[in-house]
Amino acid sequence: MMRILVLLWGLIAFAIPAGAWAQDEADAALRQLVADYTGLYTKQDLPRWRELFLPGFTAASTNEDGSVSVRTLDAFHAAQESGFAESADMGERLENVRIERHGDLASVWADFVFWADGPPSRGRLVLLAIRQAEGWRFHSLMFAY
């Protein structure tokens, strides 16, 4: 039985092009990055959550008056720390997630539900990600409620 399994595994491995393994691993790592975006978005995991972003990361959002706010990683992270410090129940969930990857570049479009001690707010976001030697990280975020 073991010989048959080894033989089948060898045939499957031979049938899959060499680059497909790397592509599957890149796609899995990218999906994990997206999962960590909300999975690590907790008060206790916020230091690990920050590691998902490049040092030059920016977050941009629309304002009610039609203007746009742009924040650096430090300012964006500080806002999250403040939110968790002031809120007993804060979090975010992504819905209708679409990930598009082209080599080492990717975009993530999703609807989001954000809550902080009250009724949830809905919005839309786009995250841009780039793969470097250390793996995938977010380059920027744009969102609107």
C-alpha positions in Angstrom: 0.0 0.0 0.0 2.8 2.4 0.9 4.5 1.7 -2.4 1.3 2.6 -4.3 1.0 5.9 -2.4 4.6 6.8 -3.1 4.2 5.9 -6.8 1.0 8.0 -6.9 2.7 10.9 -5.2 5.6 10.7 -7.7 3.2 10.8 -10.6 1.3 13.8 -9.2 4.5 15.7 -8.5 5.8 14.9 -12.0 2.5 16.1 -13.6 2.6 19.5 -11.9 4.9 22.0 -13.5 7.8 23.1 -11.3 6.6 26.7 -11.0 3.2 25.6 -9.8 4.5 24.6 -6.4 6.0 28.1 -5.9 2.8 29.8 -7.2 0.7 27.7 -4.8 2.9 28.6 -1.9 2.8 32.3 -2.8 -1.0 32.2 -3.0 -1.3 30.4 0.3 1.1 32.9 2.0 -0.9 35.8 0.5 -4.2 34.3 1.7 -2.6 33.9 5.2 -1.6 37.6 5.2 -5.2 38.6 4.4 -6.5 36.2 7.1 -4.0 37.8 9.6 -5.3 41.3 8.8 -8.5 40.5 10.7 -7.3 37.5 12.7 -4.5 39.5 14.5 -6.7 42.6 14.8 -7.1 42.3 18.6 -5.8 44.3 21.5 -3.3 41.6 22.6 -2.1 40.8 19.0 -1.8 44.4 17.8 2.1 44.4 17.9 2.1 41.3 15.7 -0.6 42.9 13.5 1.7 45.8 12.8 4.3 43.5 11.3 1.9 42.8 8.4 2.7 46.3 7.0 5.8 47.7 5.3 7.6 50.6 7.2 6.5 53.0 4.5 2.8 51.9 4.6 0.1 54.5 4.2 -3.6 54.4 4.9 -6.0 56.7 3.1 -9.7 57.2 3.8 -12.4 59.5 2.6 -14.0 62.0 4.9 -17.7 63.2 5.0 -16.7 66.6 3.6 -15.2 64.9 0.5 -11.6 65.3 1.6 -9.1 62.5 2.0 -7.1 61.6 5.1 -3.7 60.0 4.7 -1.8 58.4 7.6 1.6 56.9 8.0 2.0 53.4 9.6 2.8 55.0 12.9 -0.3 57.2 12.9 -2.5 54.4 11.6 -1.2 52.0 14.3 -1.6 54.6 17.0 -5.2 55.1 16.1 -5.8 51.3 16.4 -4.0 51.3 19.8 -6.3 54.2 20.9 -9.4 52.4 19.7 -8.5 49.2 21.6 -7.7 51.2 24.7 -11.1 53.0 24.7 -13.3 50.1 23.5 -14.3 47.0 25.3 -15.4 45.3 22.0 -13.6 46.3 18.8 -13.0 44.3 15.6 -13.3 44.0 11.9 -14.5 41.4 9.5 -14.0 41.1 5.8 -16.7 40.0 3.4 -16.7 39.3 -0.4 -12.9 39.2 -0.5 -11.3 39.2 -3.9 -7.6 38.7 -4.2 -5.8 39.3 -7.4 -2.1 38.4 -7.7 0.3 39.2 -10.5 3.7 37.8 -9.6 5.0 39.7 -6.5 2.2 42.2 -6.5 -1.4 41.8 -5.2 -4.5 43.7 -4.5 -7.2 42.7 -2.1 -10.7 44.2 -2.5 -13.3 43.5 0.2 -16.3 44.8 2.0 -15.7 45.3 5.7 -17.7 45.4 8.9 -16.1 47.4 11.7 -17.4 47.7 15.2 -16.3 49.4 18.4 -18.8 49.3 21.3 -21.8 50.1 19.2 -23.6 49.3 16.0 -21.3 48.1 13.2 -20.2 50.3 10.3 -19.9 48.9 6.8 -17.4 50.0 4.1 -15.2 49.0 1.3 -11.4 48.6 1.3 -8.5 47.9 -1.0 -5.2 46.6 0.3 -2.1 46.5 -1.9 0.5 43.9 -1.0 4.0 43.1 -2.3 6.1 40.1 -1.8 9.7 40.5 -0.8 12.3 38.0 0.4 10.7 37.9 3.9 7.3 37.2 2.4 4.1 39.2 1.7 3.4 42.5 3.4 0.9 45.3 2.9 2.1 48.4 1.2 -1.0 50.5 1.5 -4.7 50.6 2.4 -7.5 52.8 1.1 -11.0 52.6 2.6 -14.3 54.3 2.7 -17.5 54.0 4.8 
